[in-house]
Amino acid sequence: MVMEAPLSRSGSLKAAARAAAKLAALSAPTTPTVISPSPVASSALETITEIPWTRIDLDLYEVARGGYIVGYVEVVGAVFVALGGTRYDRAVEVSQHLTFHAAVDVLVRRGA
């Protein structure tokens, strides 16, 4: 059985852009009165996040932070193995997880 990571998640650029568009449409005034946007609305518009991983092979994902590769996640059966390093052939096993996103988070935090 091959386990794959989801193609999109709640932190994707598409989801953030859709949420920002909905928020902008809801906060747009219908009358000509001037209404200042709330801090929550402006912060939601500014916080667009990126998906930190890219699928390279059927069971291999590359994880990047700030445009730099910080590691790889390899799918081995029902386990996601987090490998730290910029090159796959030299990457070192950091940890093993039961969820894909936990393995990605470890690598993103490690690259900080």
DOTI-293902 format. One record per atom (N, C-alpha, C): x, y, z; chain; residue in one letter; atom name. Coordinates in nm, 4 decimals. Layout:
% residues N
        c1        c2        c3  chain  resn  name
         X         Y         Z      A     A    CA
...
***
This chain:
% residues 112
        c1        c2        c3  chain  resn  name
    0.0839   -0.1169    0.0000      A     M     N
    0.0000    0.0000    0.0000      A     M    CA
    0.0892    0.1242    0.0000      A     M     C
    0.0654    0.2121   -0.0936      A     V     N
    0.1422    0.3350   -0.1032      A     V    CA
    0.0621    0.4475   -0.0404      A     V     C
    0.1234    0.5162    0.0561      A     M     N
    0.0562    0.6297    0.1201      A     M    CA
    0.1075    0.7578    0.0563      A     M     C
    0.0165    0.8424    0.0172      A     E     N
    0.0550    0.9681   -0.0446      A     E    CA
    0.0118    1.0840    0.0431      A     E     C
    0.0859    1.1914    0.0344      A     A     N
    0.0475    1.3128    0.1049      A     A    CA
   -0.0642    1.3799    0.0266      A     A     C
   -0.1485    1.4573    0.0930      A     P     N
   -0.2560    1.5258    0.0215      A     P    CA
   -0.1993    1.6281   -0.0757      A     P     C
   -0.2717    1.6518   -0.1845      A     L     N
   -0.2269    1.7472   -0.2839      A     L    CA
   -0.2429    1.8906   -0.2360      A     L     C
   -0.3330    1.9145   -0.1448      A     S     N
   -0.3473    2.0483   -0.0883      A     S    CA
   -0.3830    2.0347    0.0582      A     S     C
   -0.3571    2.1396    0.1329      A     R     N
   -0.3920    2.1408    0.2740      A     R    CA
   -0.4323    2.2820    0.3120      A     R     C
   -0.4769    2.2998    0.4331      A     S     N
   -0.5331    2.4283    0.4739      A     S    CA
   -0.4329    2.5421    0.4664      A     S     C
   -0.3033    2.5144    0.4653      A     G     N
   -0.2035    2.6196    0.4590      A     G    CA
   -0.1560    2.6513    0.3187      A     G     C
   -0.2248    2.6034    0.2163      A     S     N
   -0.1784    2.6242    0.0795      A     S    CA
   -0.2051    2.7674    0.0337      A     S     C
   -0.1333    2.8103   -0.0681      A     L     N
   -0.1523    2.9438   -0.1241      A     L    CA
   -0.2915    2.9604   -0.1809      A     L     C
   -0.3440    2.8573   -0.2443      A     K     N
   -0.4775    2.8656   -0.3033      A     K    CA
   -0.5830    2.8873   -0.1959      A     K     C
   -0.5736    2.8111   -0.0872      A     A     N
   -0.6712    2.8239    0.0211      A     A    CA
   -0.6603    2.9606    0.0873      A     A     C
   -0.5388    3.0094    0.1060      A     A     N
   -0.5196    3.1409    0.1671      A     A    CA
   -0.5723    3.2511    0.0761      A     A     C
   -0.5507    3.2375   -0.0546      A     A     N
   -0.6001    3.3382   -0.1485      A     A    CA
   -0.7522    3.3379   -0.1526      A     A     C
   -0.8133    3.2185   -0.1488      A     R     N
   -0.9603    3.2110   -0.1472      A     R    CA
   -1.0154    3.2734   -0.0198      A     R     C
   -0.9524    3.2441    0.0938      A     A     N
   -0.9991    3.3004    0.2212      A     A    CA
   -0.9842    3.4521    0.2217      A     A     C
   -0.8733    3.5027    0.1659      A     A     N
   -0.8526    3.6471    0.1602      A     A    CA
   -0.9547    3.7130    0.0687      A     A     C
   -0.9886    3.6486   -0.0432      A     A     N
   -1.0878    3.7040   -0.1348      A     A    CA
   -1.2257    3.7071   -0.0699      A     A     C
   -1.2604    3.5994    0.0022      A     K     N
   -1.3888    3.5968    0.0723      A     K    CA
   -1.3943    3.7050    0.1798      A     K     C
   -1.2855    3.7200    0.2523      A     L     N
   -1.2797    3.8197    0.3579      A     L    CA
   -1.2892    3.9605    0.3012      A     L     C
   -1.2224    3.9850    0.1887      A     A     N
   -1.2288    4.1157    0.1250      A     A    CA
   -1.3695    4.1443    0.0741      A     A     C
   -1.4368    4.0413    0.0210      A     A     N
   -1.5732    4.0596   -0.0284      A     A    CA
   -1.6690    4.0869    0.0869      A     A     C
   -1.6476    4.0213    0.1993      A     L     N
   -1.7338    4.0434    0.3153      A     L    CA
   -1.7094    4.1785    0.3810      A     L     C
   -1.5858    4.2248    0.3792      A     S     N
   -1.5550    4.3503    0.4463      A     S    CA
   -1.5754    4.4721    0.3559      A     S     C
   -1.6062    4.4493    0.2271      A     A     N
   -1.6299    4.5618    0.1358      A     A    CA
   -1.7609    4.6295    0.1740      A     A     C
   -1.7609    4.7613    0.1941      A     P     N
   -1.8837    4.8311    0.2345      A     P    CA
   -1.9825    4.8372    0.1178      A     P     C
   -2.1110    4.8226    0.1512      A     T     N
   -2.2155    4.8301    0.0492      A     T    CA
   -2.2689    4.9716    0.0370      A     T     C
   -2.2408    5.0561    0.1343      A     T     N
   -2.2815    5.1960    0.1293      A     T    CA
   -2.1566    5.2812    0.1161      A     T     C
   -2.1695    5.4073    0.0741      A     P     N
   -2.0510    5.4905    0.0544      A     P    CA
   -1.9841    5.5374    0.1824      A     P     C
   -2.0182    5.4819    0.2970      A     T     N
   -1.9530    5.5228    0.4211      A     T    CA
   -1.8141    5.4605    0.4290      A     T     C
   -1.7226    5.5290    0.4996      A     V     N
   -1.5866    5.4796    0.5137      A     V    CA
   -1.5778    5.3967    0.6411      A     V     C
   -1.5358    5.2731    0.6262      A     I     N
   -1.5207    5.1826    0.7400      A     I    CA
   -1.3770    5.1344    0.7396      A     I     C
   -1.3103    5.1533    0.8535      A     S     N
   -1.1715    5.1060    0.8613      A     S    CA
   -1.1716    4.9554    0.8836      A     S     C
   -1.0813    4.8838    0.8166      A     P     N
   -1.0780    4.7385    0.8347      A     P    CA
   -1.0296    4.7019    0.9741      A     P     C
   -1.0819    4.5937    1.0237      A     S     N
   -1.0416    4.5484    1.1562      A     S    CA
   -0.9014    4.4884    1.1498      A     S     C
   -0.8290    4.4826    1.2631      A     P     N
   -0.6956    4.4220    1.2627      A     P    CA
   -0.6975    4.2748    1.2207      A     P     C
   -0.8065    4.2053    1.2519      A     V     N
   -0.8159    4.0641    1.2152      A     V    CA
   -0.8233    4.0515    1.0633      A     V     C
   -0.9026    4.1379    0.9984      A     A     N
   -0.9176    4.1308    0.8532      A     A    CA
   -0.7871    4.1641    0.7829      A     A     C
   -0.7159    4.2667    0.8299      A     S     N
   -0.5908    4.3028    0.7635      A     S    CA
   -0.4824    4.1986    0.7855      A     S     C
   -0.4783    4.1363    0.9043      A     S     N
   -0.3768    4.0344    0.9271      A     S    CA
   -0.4064    3.9078    0.8470      A     S     C
   -0.5348    3.8773    0.8263      A     A     N
   -0.5701    3.7597    0.7468      A     A    CA
   -0.5321    3.7800    0.6012      A     A     C
   -0.5387    3.9031    0.5535      A     L     N
   -0.5016    3.9314    0.4150      A     L    CA
   -0.3504    3.9230    0.3959      A     L     C
   -0.2735    3.9536    0.4990      A     E     N
   -0.1283    3.9558    0.4880      A     E    CA
   -0.0642    3.8194    0.5109      A     E     C
   -0.1323    3.7273    0.5762      A     T     N
   -0.0723    3.5993    0.6091      A     T    CA
   -0.1046    3.4953    0.5027      A     T     C
   -0.0339    3.5008    0.3923      A     I     N
   -0.0454    3.3994    0.2888      A     I    CA
    0.0766    3.3101    0.3031      A     I     C
    0.0520    3.1826    0.3236      A     T     N
    0.1618    3.0898    0.3471      A     T    CA
    0.1846    3.0026    0.2241      A     T     C
    0.2995    2.9407    0.2202      A     E     N
    0.3320    2.8527    0.1099      A     E    CA
    0.3374    2.7090    0.1582      A     E     C
    0.3182    2.6162    0.0674      A     I     N
    0.3340    2.4749    0.0993      A     I    CA
    0.4833    2.4460    0.0945      A     I     C
    0.5413    2.3964    0.2035      A     P     N
    0.6867    2.3821    0.2081      A     P    CA
    0.7420    2.2574    0.1404      A     P     C
    0.6591    2.1752    0.0767      A     W     N
    0.7087    2.0519    0.0188      A     W    CA
    0.6727    2.0404   -0.1280      A     W     C
    0.7558    1.9623   -0.1991      A     T     N
    0.7350    1.9347   -0.3410      A     T    CA
    0.7526    1.7848   -0.3625      A     T     C
    0.6618    1.7259   -0.4376      A     R     N
    0.6724    1.5826   -0.4646      A     R    CA
    0.7777    1.5585   -0.5722      A     R     C
    0.8738    1.4743   -0.5416      A     I     N
    0.9824    1.4456   -0.6346      A     I    CA
    0.9620    1.3099   -0.7009      A     I     C
    0.9193    1.2124   -0.6231      A     D     N
    0.8998    1.0767   -0.6723      A     D    CA
    0.7740    1.0210   -0.6060      A     D     C
    0.7404    0.8982   -0.6403      A     L     N
    0.6203    0.8355   -0.5860      A     L    CA
    0.6212    0.8328   -0.4334      A     L     C
    0.7374    0.8138   -0.3742      A     D     N
    0.7473    0.8032   -0.2285      A     D    CA
    0.8512    0.8972   -0.1690      A     D     C
    0.8764    1.0100   -0.2374      A     L     N
    0.9788    1.1031   -0.1896      A     L    CA
    0.9326    1.2472   -0.2084      A     L     C
    0.9473    1.3279   -0.1025      A     Y     N
    0.9083    1.4689   -0.1044      A     Y    CA
    1.0263    1.5543   -0.0596      A     Y     C
    1.0432    1.6668   -0.1247      A     E     N
    1.1487    1.7620   -0.0891      A     E    CA
    1.0861    1.8723   -0.0043      A     E     C
    1.1504    1.9072    0.1058      A     V     N
    1.0985    2.0087    0.1972      A     V    CA
    1.1912    2.1296    0.1929      A     V     C
    1.1324    2.2475    0.1732      A     A     N
    1.2114    2.3707    0.1650      A     A    CA
    1.1577    2.4731    0.2634      A     A     C
    1.2461    2.5608    0.3051      A     R     N
    1.2085    2.6718    0.3946      A     R    CA
    1.2802    2.7960    0.3463      A     R     C
    1.2039    2.8979    0.3123      A     G     N
    1.2627    3.0219    0.2635      A     G    CA
    1.3347    3.0049    0.1306      A     G     C
    1.2914    2.9093    0.0507      A     G     N
    1.3536    2.8863   -0.0785      A     G    CA
    1.4741    2.7945   -0.0759      A     G     C
    1.5141    2.7484    0.0416      A     Y     N
    1.6290    2.6591    0.0540      A     Y    CA
    1.5832    2.5205    0.0991      A     Y     C
    1.6416    2.4168    0.0423      A     I     N
    1.6058    2.2797    0.0779      A     I    CA
    1.6598    2.2487    0.2177      A     I     C
    1.5709    2.2006    0.3042      A     V     N
    1.6128    2.1644    0.4400      A     V    CA
    1.6076    2.0142    0.4632      A     V     C
    1.5414    1.9406    0.3745      A     G     N
    1.5363    1.7967    0.3923      A     G    CA
    1.4380    1.7291    0.2998      A     G     C
    1.4146    1.6018    0.3288      A     Y     N
    1.3277    1.5184    0.2465      A     Y    CA
    1.2406    1.4334    0.3365      A     Y     C
    1.1228    1.3970    0.2865      A     V     N
    1.0361    1.3023    0.3562      A     V    CA
    1.0191    1.1834    0.2634      A     V     C
    1.0561    1.0670    0.3153      A     E     N
    1.0451    0.9433    0.2382      A     E    CA
    0.9342    0.8579    0.2984      A     E     C
    0.8474    0.8052    0.2120      A     V     N
    0.7378    0.7203    0.2571      A     V    CA
    0.7859    0.5759    0.2533      A     V     C
    0.7891    0.5127    0.3716      A     V     N
    0.8338    0.3738    0.3826      A     V    CA
    0.7220    0.2967    0.4516      A     V     C
    0.6394    0.2309    0.3727      A     G     N
    0.5243    0.1604    0.4289      A     G    CA
    0.4262    0.2604    0.4881      A     G     C
    0.3958    0.2450    0.6156      A     A     N
    0.3031    0.3350    0.6839      A     A    CA
    0.3762    0.4421    0.7642      A     A     C
    0.5064    0.4557    0.7426      A     V     N
    0.5882    0.5491    0.8196      A     V    CA
    0.6451    0.6562    0.7264      A     V     C
    0.6488    0.7798    0.7753      A     F     N
    0.7101    0.8912    0.7028      A     F    CA
    0.8439    0.9218    0.7688      A     F     C
    0.9519    0.9035    0.6942      A     V     N
    1.0865    0.9216    0.7472      A     V    CA
    1.1366    1.0600    0.7087      A     V     C
    1.1715    1.1410    0.8080      A     A     N
    1.2242    1.2755    0.7849      A     A    CA
    1.3755    1.2674    0.7718      A     A     C
    1.4270    1.3129    0.6581      A     L     N
    1.5703    1.3123    0.6311      A     L    CA
    1.6186    1.4558    0.6226      A     L     C
    1.7138    1.4939    0.7049      A     G     N
    1.7662    1.6299    0.7061      A     G    CA
    1.8889    1.6434    0.6190      A     G     C
    1.8932    1.7483    0.5379      A     G     N
    2.0074    1.7726    0.4509      A     G    CA
    1.9642    1.8306    0.3181      A     G     C
    2.0560    1.8986    0.2528      A     T     N
    2.0220    1.9641    0.1263      A     T    CA
    2.0291    1.8694    0.0076      A     T     C
    2.1053    1.7623    0.0184      A     R     N
    2.1147    1.6637   -0.0889      A     R    CA
    2.0563    1.5320   -0.0409      A     R     C
    1.9755    1.4695   -0.1250      A     Y     N
    1.9102    1.3445   -0.0851      A     Y    CA
    2.0113    1.2334   -0.0590      A     Y     C
    2.1145    1.2248   -0.1418      A     D     N
    2.2117    1.1169   -0.1247      A     D    CA
    2.2978    1.1333    0.0001      A     D     C
    2.2949    1.2518    0.0619      A     R     N
    2.3740    1.2764    0.1831      A     R    CA
    2.2864    1.3073    0.3049      A     R     C
    2.1545    1.3031    0.2872      A     A     N
    2.0626    1.3366    0.3966      A     A    CA
    2.0681    1.2312    0.5067      A     A     C
    2.0513    1.2780    0.6305      A     V     N
    2.0589    1.1922    0.7487      A     V    CA
    1.9196    1.1817    0.8105      A     V     C
    1.8845    1.0626    0.8544      A     E     N
    1.7530    1.0429    0.9154      A     E    CA
    1.7424    1.1223    1.0447      A     E     C
    1.6376    1.2027    1.0525      A     V     N
    1.6136    1.2865    1.1698      A     V    CA
    1.5121    1.2205    1.2613      A     V     C
    1.4015    1.1740    1.2028      A     S     N
    1.2967    1.1111    1.2832      A     S    CA
    1.2015    1.0336    1.1932      A     S     C
    1.1122    0.9575    1.2566      A     Q     N
    1.0080    0.8834    1.1867      A     Q    CA
    0.8740    0.9216    1.2473      A     Q     C
    0.7737    0.9375    1.1594      A     H     N
    0.6412    0.9822    1.2053      A     H    CA
    0.5322    0.9010    1.1384      A     H     C
    0.4148    0.9032    1.1993      A     L     N
    0.2996    0.8355    1.1422      A     L    CA
    0.2184    0.9265    1.0507      A     L     C
    0.2434    1.0575    1.0550      A     T     N
    0.1735    1.1507    0.9657      A     T    CA
    0.2746    1.2290    0.8833      A     T     C
    0.2340    1.2604    0.7620      A     F     N
    0.3201    1.3339    0.6704      A     F    CA
    0.3520    1.4737    0.7232      A     F     C
    0.2501    1.5414    0.7709      A     H     N
    0.2691    1.6794    0.8148      A     H    CA
    0.3590    1.6904    0.9378      A     H     C
    0.3590    1.5908    1.0238      A     A     N
    0.4498    1.5915    1.1386      A     A    CA
    0.5948    1.5812    1.0916      A     A     C
    0.6194    1.4985    0.9915      A     A     N
    0.7549    1.4852    0.9374      A     A    CA
    0.8003    1.6142    0.8706      A     A     C
    0.7103    1.6787    0.7978      A     V     N
    0.7440    1.8065    0.7330      A     V    CA
    0.7716    1.9131    0.8378      A     V     C
    0.6891    1.9201    0.9416      A     D     N
    0.7077    2.0206    1.0468      A     D    CA
    0.8422    2.0068    1.1162      A     D     C
    0.8863    1.8830    1.1398      A     V     N
    1.0157    1.8607    1.2041      A     V    CA
    1.1276    1.9205    1.1174      A     V     C
    1.1206    1.8979    0.9875      A     L     N
    1.2241    1.9483    0.8987      A     L    CA
    1.2206    2.1003    0.8859      A     L     C
    1.1010    2.1567    0.8805      A     V     N
    1.0882    2.3025    0.8688      A     V    CA
    1.1406    2.3693    0.9952      A     V     C
    1.1066    2.3170    1.1108      A     R     N
    1.1558    2.3742    1.2371      A     R    CA
    1.3060    2.3548    1.2526      A     R     C
    1.3549    2.2404    1.2050      A     R     N
    1.4989    2.2122    1.2143      A     R    CA
    1.5787    2.3072    1.1263      A     R     C
    1.5215    2.3487    1.0156      A     G     N
    1.5902    2.4387    0.9233      A     G    CA
    1.5891    2.5835    0.9669      A     G     C
    1.5222    2.6131    1.0783      A     A     N
    1.5110    2.7527    1.1260      A     A    CA
    1.6421    2.8029    1.1829      A     A     C
***
